[in-house]
Amino acid sequence: MNQGKYVFSQIMDFLPQRIFDKYVKEYHGNKYVKHFTCWNQLLCMVFGQLTNRQSLRDLVVALDAHGKKSYHLGFGKNITLSNLAKANENRNCKIFEDFAYHLITIAREFKHNKDFEIKGQVYAFDSSTIDLCLSIFWWAKFRRNKGGIKLNTLFDVNTQIPAFIHISTASSHDVNAMDFLIYEIGAYYIFDRGYIDYTRLYKIDQFEAFFVIRAKTNLKFRRIYSRKYDKSSGVKSDQIGKLNGFYISKEYPKKLRKVRFYDEETSRTFVFLTNNMELPAKQIAFLYKQRWQVELFFKWIKQHLKVKSFWGTSENAVKIQIYTAVTTYCLVSILQKNIKTDKSTYKILQVLSLSLLDKTPVKEILTNNDYKNDSKPIHNQLKIKLF
């Protein structure tokens, strides 16, 4: 089936083109287009991500060098710097956003881990700021002489796939992004203390979901009673009570649980708040520890995909590039599951970047190479600490 096909074309077969065409039709992406379609644009952008192109000009030079192969690679014709730049500038970024979310759904189904310690969905929510030059990215005003955007990401801890990404200007406060989340009944949401907003946390409780958040040092908490806990587990106290204060008691009128935990790795004591009254206190601490995985995701995607140096200056072009990066991340995860390789996503990207124009079956390329210490998933490539 893959005989004579380039590795890049084999990989693109995992992208559901019919679904993409549906979004293109919905947003009129190919209106007045004769040659360079939205699908051609997507493949060019994914090629740039996989080959780690530094700029749009760099990408076009690489595509031009393989011009005779353009048809077989799916790039179409008339790939010029101005054509690609105009496409990123003018075509609706919602096409690429919706398609990225479709791939996220597929990737999460593929990578579900039934052996995860906590039953149910576990999400970590955090943001990462990407600095931009204000004179070029005028729409992304951050400080007086500085621009930036913020990637607010809801990370599925079980599957290691981002479930939701909201792009905002860096000047927007983190807690505002919580308003865009759709909470699932029975799911766990993990936040750092920068997201403490009791009105928004109470909303999570009203949706019958659970949160675990690190408390601020000025917490005013009135203990009602204490729960039993395993003293050898690092738990120092496990209390049920209410927030103490006229305004915050109205913002969150129900009972809360406060867990104090001593982390031996960092020799620090942490205080967590949660609305879950059933899990052992040790598992509350375990849940918060999983928040660090979204930090590792930010670190990984900034290092190995193009989300820091942009190939366009408009807000639309930046969003297309970010959602293409997410599409590439999910595509590699789907490929990883389909060919049943234990190689890490990082190693797969390394191998693919050097093999995209080979005609060897992609499964053979990714299973016949022997890499030492390559079976670790992304979240184990760095040591996870509590904070």
Secondary structure, 3 states (H helix, E strand, C coil): CCCCCCHHHHHHCCCCHHHHHHHHHHCCCCCCCCCCCHHHHHHHHHHHHHCCCCCHHHHHHHHHHCHHHHHHHCCCCCCCHHHHHHHHHHCCHHHHHHHHHHHHHHHHHHCCCCCCCCCCCEEEEEEEEEEECCCCCCCCEEECCEEEEEEEEEEECCCCEEEEEEEEECCCCHHHHHHHCCCCCCCEEEECHHHCCHHHHHHHHHCCCEEEEECCCCCCEEEEEECCCCHHHCEEEEEEEEECCHHHHHHCCCCEEEEEEEECCCCEEEEEEECCCCCCHHHHHHHHHCCHHHHHHHHHHHHHCCCCCCCCCCHHHHHHHHHHHHHHHHHHHHHHHHCCCCCCHHHHHHHHHHHCCCCCCHHHHHHHCCCCCCCCCHHHCCCCCCC
